[in-house]
Amino acid sequence: MRVSTSTFVNMLRLLSRTELRSFPLCRNMSNNSLKNGTQNETQISPEDKGQILGSDPTENEQQRLKRSPNDCTVLLFPGQGSQFVGMGRGLLKYGNVKDMFAVAHKILGYDLLSLCLNGPEEELMKTVHCQPAVFVSSLAAVERLNHEHPAAIEKCVATAGFSVGEFAALVFSGAIDFAEALYAVKMRAEAMQKASKMIPSGMVSVIGRPQAKYKHACQQAKEHCLSLGIKEPVCSVANYLFPDGRVIAGHKEALDYLQQNSRKLHFQRVQLLPVSGAFHTTLMESAIEPLRDVLNQVEVRRPEIRVYSNVDAKRYMNEDHVRRQLARQLVSPVKWEQTLHEIYERTQGQSFPDTYEVGPGKQLGATLQRCNMKAYKSYTHVDVTTHCYTEESQ
């Protein structure tokens, strides 16, 4: 007998609350600090409060606001493309990690832990598998960080995630339960993979010279597609990474044009990415409705710390905002460079928070280094293998 979506989501809610003892960490650490009366932090000015958290803070945010700006942390969650065979090895001894992968097995219907640890690589690289893998592995890295450096969790005032990483950021913030978010990620990944099969498409990473004009280059590529008889061609910036760093996505023929004419377009480097489709473009429109249906079923709360949306680099304000932006994100460019500017905007002389990238790969650290070298000096990567997390301080 087929189970309705609403019934299944209720089952997921029960999974989160019975099989995961203390997740999301952010909410529990925040509540613990309130119970323990840790209110001896330095008071900061209203202007600094606005820079750190924005207006209308929740009760937990008000407690966090009592910390001085240099006594805060930010967590960044990676997205698709950061996965690799072996991620998760060594994390099973931390907190809820075994339970998280056990819950994932029930929701996904396959052994995600085995896939992360042993591959095969070609299966892990598939959109339908790698998005859940990155999501769970990143939150497993949060458990490691909490074990090795619990103050980093307690002091966290803001978080952001790249593409699918935004779901992990929202779980950490207390906005969505782990199991329900993983189910949404599962449906998202399946819908995106299905959309990718409709039209030959992809993504290229581009590093341009100062004179490069990305929108103009995309327009030229679309005109080339029109000359080939392709109707309504798509070619647009899908990710804003750092100054002169972009990911462009669209029809395969458009990407071929960009690669073949890179010198004329003032591109220093153009590299085809190992993904199945043109994510964060209008070619993903067919994936919106399946994801929106799930998001309307899951329980969403207002985040307890600041979480930034990929769509506009602004803070999520309420439950409806979360649902709306997560659906829009599928067809909107990831404004990561703009998000980093929002997070790390400071008056001259003001200290930067400690930043932790939690999950596979160090791509977000690399983008932070190119966007804000001063903030990068306080960057740390929390690995998902057996190695200790490593500080990248200069």
TORKOLNU-150316 format. One line per field, with one value per residue (C-alpha): x, y, z; residue number from 1; residue in three letters. Coordinates in nm, 2 decimals. Last residue first. Layout:
// TORKOLNU-150316
X	(X|...) $
Y	(Y|...) $
Z	(Z|...) $
num	(NUM|...) $
residuo	(Ala|...) $
// end
This chain:
// TORKOLNU-150316
X	(4.79|4.53|4.41|4.33|4.29|4.03|4.19|4.24|4.02|3.79|3.51|3.73|3.64|3.82|3.92|3.91|4.03|4.27|4.00|3.81|4.11|4.15|3.80|3.66|3.95|4.02|3.64|3.62|3.90|3.75|3.42|3.60|3.77|3.63|3.38|3.18|3.19|3.37|3.44|3.48|3.61|3.45|3.62|3.74|3.64|3.92|3.72|3.35|3.26|3.08|3.17|2.83|2.69|3.01|3.02|2.66|2.74|3.02|2.78|2.50|2.38|2.20|1.82|1.63|1.67|1.70|1.34|1.21|1.44|1.34|0.97|1.00|1.24|1.04|0.72|0.89|1.03|1.31|1.58|1.87|1.97|2.22|1.95|1.88|2.15|1.96|2.15|2.09|2.11|2.05|1.74|1.60|1.22|1.05|0.96|0.76|0.76|0.45|0.48|0.85|0.76|0.52|0.77|1.04|0.82|0.70|1.04|1.21|1.04|1.20|1.55|1.64|1.56|1.90|2.04|2.16|2.25|2.28|2.47|2.77|3.14|3.23|3.37|3.66|3.71|4.02|4.15|3.83|3.86|3.57|3.80|4.03|3.74|3.60|3.60|3.51|3.23|3.09|3.10|2.91|2.64|2.62|2.57|2.27|2.31|2.54|2.80|3.00|3.18|3.50|3.60|3.56|3.44|3.19|2.88|2.71|2.46|2.56|2.35|2.31|1.97|1.85|1.49|1.48|1.80|1.83|2.21|2.20|1.99|2.26|2.52|2.29|2.28|2.66|2.67|2.42|2.62|2.94|2.75|2.63|2.99|3.17|3.54|3.76|3.91|4.01|3.78|3.78|3.51|3.37|3.15|2.81|2.59|2.33|2.19|1.81|1.55|1.80|1.89|1.53|1.52|1.85|1.71|1.38|1.57|1.81|1.52|1.32|1.62|1.70|1.34|1.37|1.70|1.53|1.25|1.50|1.72|1.44|1.40|1.46|1.69|1.99|2.18|1.90|1.89|2.26|2.23|1.95|2.17|2.44|2.22|2.32|2.61|2.53|2.52|2.55|2.54|2.58|2.78|2.92|2.78|2.89|3.25|3.26|3.21|3.56|3.65|3.31|3.10|3.33|3.29|2.91|2.92|3.12|2.83|2.61|2.84|2.84|2.46|2.41|2.71|2.58|2.22|2.34|2.58|2.33|2.06|2.32|2.53|2.90|2.85|2.75|3.05|3.28|3.18|3.19|3.35|3.31|3.03|2.85|2.87|2.73|2.45|2.32|2.01|1.64|1.68|1.47|1.56|1.93|1.94|1.81|2.09|2.34|2.22|2.22|2.58|2.67|2.48|2.77|3.12|3.27|3.13|3.33|3.65|3.56|3.28|3.42|3.60|3.49|3.46|3.19|3.27|3.09|2.74|2.74|2.95|2.82|2.97|2.96|3.02|3.17|3.16|3.39|3.55|3.21|3.16|2.91|2.58|2.42|2.42|2.16|1.94|1.97|1.83|1.53|1.47|1.62|1.41|1.67|2.00|2.23|2.59|2.58|2.26|2.40|2.72|2.51|2.31|2.65|2.80|2.78|3.07|2.98|2.90|2.57|2.65|2.35|2.37|2.01|2.08|2.40|2.21|1.94|2.20|2.38|2.05|1.94|2.28|2.32|2.02|2.01|2.05|1.93|1.86|1.65|1.33|1.28|1.42|1.25|0.91|0.94|1.01|0.70|0.50|0.66|0.55|0.19|0.19|0.34|0.08|0.18|0.13|0.00) $
Y	(3.26|3.06|2.75|2.56|2.19|1.95|1.63|1.36|1.05|1.17|1.43|1.73|2.04|2.32|2.63|2.99|3.28|3.42|3.38|3.68|3.90|3.75|3.83|3.73|3.52|3.35|3.30|3.12|2.88|2.82|2.73|2.48|2.30|1.95|1.74|1.89|2.17|2.49|2.67|3.05|3.23|3.57|3.89|4.18|4.54|4.77|4.92|4.85|4.50|4.31|3.94|3.77|4.00|4.00|3.62|3.60|3.83|3.59|3.30|3.43|3.09|3.16|3.10|2.81|2.56|2.84|2.94|2.63|2.69|3.06|3.00|2.74|2.94|3.26|3.08|2.98|3.33|3.58|3.40|3.64|3.79|3.66|3.69|3.34|3.16|3.24|3.33|3.18|3.39|3.19|3.04|2.97|3.03|2.69|2.46|2.14|1.93|1.91|2.24|2.17|1.83|1.99|2.26|2.01|1.82|2.15|2.31|2.02|2.09|2.44|2.30|2.42|2.77|2.78|2.69|2.35|2.30|1.92|1.60|1.73|1.67|2.04|2.15|2.39|2.74|2.94|3.29|3.39|3.71|3.62|3.60|3.37|3.15|3.10|2.72|2.67|2.92|2.77|2.42|2.56|2.69|2.36|2.17|2.39|2.59|2.67|2.92|2.90|3.22|3.36|3.71|3.83|3.53|3.24|3.37|3.05|2.98|3.25|3.20|3.00|2.86|2.82|2.90|2.70|2.53|2.56|2.57|2.95|2.98|2.80|3.05|3.33|3.16|3.15|3.52|3.60|3.40|3.60|3.93|3.82|3.72|4.03|3.97|4.28|4.19|3.85|3.56|3.24|3.02|2.69|2.51|2.36|2.11|2.04|1.78|1.82|1.61|1.40|1.69|1.74|1.38|1.44|1.76|1.59|1.30|1.54|1.75|1.45|1.32|1.67|1.70|1.36|1.47|1.79|1.58|1.35|1.62|1.85|2.19|2.54|2.45|2.64|2.32|2.19|2.51|2.50|2.14|2.24|2.53|2.28|2.17|2.50|2.63|2.66|2.96|3.01|3.28|3.34|3.04|3.08|2.75|2.55|2.68|2.64|2.27|2.23|1.86|1.70|1.98|1.99|1.62|1.64|1.93|1.70|1.45|1.74|1.78|1.40|1.39|1.67|1.57|1.22|1.33|1.55|1.29|1.01|1.15|1.38|1.09|1.12|0.86|0.60|0.67|0.66|0.31|0.40|0.26|0.51|0.73|0.45|0.23|0.51|0.58|0.22|0.23|0.30|0.67|0.73|0.41|0.43|0.80|0.72|0.47|0.73|0.98|0.72|0.63|1.00|1.10|1.18|1.10|0.76|0.72|1.01|0.82|0.76|1.00|1.08|0.78|0.83|1.20|1.47|1.84|1.86|1.92|2.17|2.28|2.40|2.72|2.78|3.12|3.18|3.46|3.60|3.87|4.04|4.05|3.81|3.95|3.91|3.53|3.57|3.79|3.53|3.27|3.49|3.57|3.87|4.15|4.31|4.19|3.93|4.03|4.37|4.48|4.38|4.58|4.89|4.83|4.82|4.52|4.38|4.15|3.80|3.69|3.53|3.16|3.09|2.71|2.69|2.95|2.78|2.46|2.61|2.74|2.41|2.24|2.46|2.46|2.09|1.99|1.72|1.58|1.22|1.13|0.81|0.92|1.28|1.26|0.93|1.06|1.35|1.11|0.91|1.24|1.31|0.97|1.03|1.37|1.22|0.95|0.58|0.34|0.00) $
Z	(0.76|0.94|0.75|1.07|1.02|1.16|1.28|1.01|1.01|0.73|0.73|0.79|0.98|0.79|0.99|0.88|1.10|0.85|0.59|0.73|0.65|0.31|0.21|-0.13|-0.27|0.07|0.12|-0.21|-0.12|0.22|0.05|-0.17|0.12|0.06|0.26|0.54|0.80|0.70|1.02|1.05|1.35|1.36|1.22|1.43|1.38|1.26|0.97|1.00|0.91|0.63|0.69|0.65|0.38|0.17|0.20|0.08|-0.22|-0.32|-0.28|-0.49|-0.61|-0.94|-0.94|-1.09|-0.81|-0.55|-0.61|-0.42|-0.12|-0.13|-0.09|0.18|0.39|0.34|0.45|0.78|0.87|0.81|0.62|0.59|0.26|0.00|-0.27|-0.39|-0.19|0.13|0.45|0.79|1.11|1.42|1.57|1.22|1.20|1.19|0.91|0.95|0.63|0.41|0.21|0.16|0.00|-0.25|-0.33|-0.41|-0.65|-0.81|-0.86|-1.04|-1.38|-1.37|-1.36|-1.72|-1.59|-1.43|-1.09|-1.21|-1.57|-1.57|-1.49|-1.30|-1.35|-1.42|-1.75|-1.70|-1.86|-1.76|-1.83|-2.00|-2.20|-2.43|-2.74|-2.54|-2.42|-2.77|-2.79|-2.42|-2.43|-2.75|-2.61|-2.31|-2.54|-2.73|-2.40|-2.31|-1.99|-1.69|-1.61|-1.29|-1.20|-1.06|-1.16|-0.80|-0.60|-0.64|-0.82|-0.93|-1.21|-1.46|-1.77|-2.09|-2.19|-2.55|-2.63|-2.96|-3.08|-3.45|-3.47|-3.52|-3.21|-3.02|-3.14|-3.03|-2.69|-2.66|-2.76|-2.48|-2.23|-2.32|-2.28|-1.94|-1.84|-1.95|-1.91|-1.89|-1.55|-1.67|-1.62|-1.42|-1.54|-1.40|-1.66|-1.61|-1.79|-2.05|-2.28|-2.24|-2.06|-1.85|-1.63|-1.52|-1.39|-1.20|-1.05|-0.94|-0.78|-0.60|-0.47|-0.35|-0.16|-0.02|0.10|0.27|0.43|0.56|0.71|0.88|1.02|1.16|0.99|1.12|1.41|1.28|1.21|1.01|0.81|0.74|0.62|0.38|0.26|0.18|-0.12|-0.29|-0.08|0.28|0.52|0.89|1.15|1.53|1.64|1.99|2.13|1.83|1.82|2.20|2.16|2.00|1.96|2.03|1.88|1.58|1.53|1.55|1.30|1.07|1.08|0.96|0.66|0.59|0.60|0.34|0.12|0.09|0.04|-0.25|-0.38|-0.44|-0.67|-0.83|-0.93|-0.82|-0.54|-0.81|-1.03|-0.72|-0.62|-0.34|-0.03|0.26|0.12|-0.05|0.26|0.47|0.23|0.26|0.04|0.09|0.12|0.43|0.62|0.53|0.62|0.97|1.01|0.88|1.14|1.41|1.34|1.35|1.66|1.89|1.74|1.70|1.35|1.22|1.13|0.77|0.68|0.34|0.19|-0.17|-0.25|-0.23|-0.27|-0.61|-0.46|-0.18|0.12|0.46|0.62|1.00|1.15|1.50|1.76|2.02|1.80|1.76|2.14|2.28|2.43|2.09|2.15|2.43|2.21|1.93|2.17|2.25|1.88|1.71|1.54|1.33|1.18|1.33|1.33|1.16|1.34|1.67|1.59|1.54|1.86|2.05|2.21|2.56|2.66|2.76|3.11|3.03|3.06|3.29|3.26|3.14|2.87|2.76|2.74|2.52|2.27|2.27|2.21|1.92|1.74|1.79|1.58|1.70|2.05|2.07|1.71|1.69|1.86|1.76|1.41|1.33|1.46|1.22|0.94|1.02|1.01|0.67|0.55|0.65|0.47|0.16|0.14|0.19|-0.10|0.00) $
num	(394|393|392|391|390|389|388|387|386|385|384|383|382|381|380|379|378|377|376|375|374|373|372|371|370|369|368|367|366|365|364|363|362|361|360|359|358|357|356|355|354|353|352|351|350|349|348|347|346|345|344|343|342|341|340|339|338|337|336|335|334|333|332|331|330|329|328|327|326|325|324|323|322|321|320|319|318|317|316|315|314|313|312|311|310|309|308|307|306|305|304|303|302|301|300|299|298|297|296|295|294|293|292|291|290|289|288|287|286|285|284|283|282|281|280|279|278|277|276|275|274|273|272|271|270|269|268|267|266|265|264|263|262|261|260|259|258|257|256|255|254|253|252|251|250|249|248|247|246|245|244|243|242|241|240|239|238|237|236|235|234|233|232|231|230|229|228|227|226|225|224|223|222|221|220|219|218|217|216|215|214|213|212|211|210|209|208|207|206|205|204|203|202|201|200|199|198|197|196|195|194|193|192|191|190|189|188|187|186|185|184|183|182|181|180|179|178|177|176|175|174|173|172|171|170|169|168|167|166|165|164|163|162|161|160|159|158|157|156|155|154|153|152|151|150|149|148|147|146|145|144|143|142|141|140|139|138|137|136|135|134|133|132|131|130|129|128|127|126|125|124|123|122|121|120|119|118|117|116|115|114|113|112|111|110|109|108|107|106|105|104|103|102|101|100|99|98|97|96|95|94|93|92|91|90|89|88|87|86|85|84|83|82|81|80|79|78|77|76|75|74|73|72|71|70|69|68|67|66|65|64|63|62|61|60|59|58|57|56|55|54|53|52|51|50|49|48|47|46|45|44|43|42|41|40|39|38|37|36|35|34|33|32|31|30|29|28|27|26|25|24|23|22|21|20|19|18|17|16|15|14|13|12|11|10|9|8|7|6|5|4|3|2|1) $
residuo	(Gln|Ser|Glu|Glu|Thr|Tyr|Cys|His|Thr|Thr|Val|Asp|Val|His|Thr|Tyr|Ser|Lys|Tyr|Ala|Lys|Met|Asn|Cys|Arg|Gln|Leu|Thr|Ala|Gly|Leu|Gln|Lys|Gly|Pro|Gly|Val|Glu|Tyr|Thr|Asp|Pro|Phe|Ser|Gln|Gly|Gln|Thr|Arg|Glu|Tyr|Ile|Glu|His|Leu|Thr|Gln|Glu|Trp|Lys|Val|Pro|Ser|Val|Leu|Gln|Arg|Ala|Leu|Gln|Arg|Arg|Val|His|Asp|Glu|Asn|Met|Tyr|Arg|Lys|Ala|Asp|Val|Asn|Ser|Tyr|Val|Arg|Ile|Glu|Pro|Arg|Arg|Val|Glu|Val|Gln|Asn|Leu|Val|Asp|Arg|Leu|Pro|Glu|Ile|Ala|Ser|Glu|Met|Leu|Thr|Thr|His|Phe|Ala|Gly|Ser|Val|Pro|Leu|Leu|Gln|Val|Arg|Gln|Phe|His|Leu|Lys|Arg|Ser|Asn|Gln|Gln|Leu|Tyr|Asp|Leu|Ala|Glu|Lys|His|Gly|Ala|Ile|Val|Arg|Gly|Asp|Pro|Phe|Leu|Tyr|Asn|Ala|Val|Ser|Cys|Val|Pro|Glu|Lys|Ile|Gly|Leu|Ser|Leu|Cys|His|Glu|Lys|Ala|Gln|Gln|Cys|Ala|His|Lys|Tyr|Lys|Ala|Gln|Pro|Arg|Gly|Ile|Val|Ser|Val|Met|Gly|Ser|Pro|Ile|Met|Lys|Ser|Ala|Lys|Gln|Met|Ala|Glu|Ala|Arg|Met|Lys|Val|Ala|Tyr|Leu|Ala|Glu|Ala|Phe|Asp|Ile|Ala|Gly|Ser|Phe|Val|Leu|Ala|Ala|Phe|Glu|Gly|Val|Ser|Phe|Gly|Ala|Thr|Ala|Val|Cys|Lys|Glu|Ile|Ala|Ala|Pro|His|Glu|His|Asn|Leu|Arg|Glu|Val|Ala|Ala|Leu|Ser|Ser|Val|Phe|Val|Ala|Pro|Gln|Cys|His|Val|Thr|Lys|Met|Leu|Glu|Glu|Glu|Pro|Gly|Asn|Leu|Cys|Leu|Ser|Leu|Leu|Asp|Tyr|Gly|Leu|Ile|Lys|His|Ala|Val|Ala|Phe|Met|Asp|Lys|Val|Asn|Gly|Tyr|Lys|Leu|Leu|Gly|Arg|Gly|Met|Gly|Val|Phe|Gln|Ser|Gly|Gln|Gly|Pro|Phe|Leu|Leu|Val|Thr|Cys|Asp|Asn|Pro|Ser|Arg|Lys|Leu|Arg|Gln|Gln|Glu|Asn|Glu|Thr|Pro|Asp|Ser|Gly|Leu|Ile|Gln|Gly|Lys|Asp|Glu|Pro|Ser|Ile|Gln|Thr|Glu|Asn|Gln|Thr|Gly|Asn|Lys|Leu|Ser|Asn|Asn|Ser|Met|Asn|Arg|Cys|Leu|Pro|Phe|Ser|Arg|Leu|Glu|Thr|Arg|Ser|Leu|Leu|Arg|Leu|Met|Asn|Val|Phe|Thr|Ser|Thr|Ser|Val|Arg|Met) $
// end
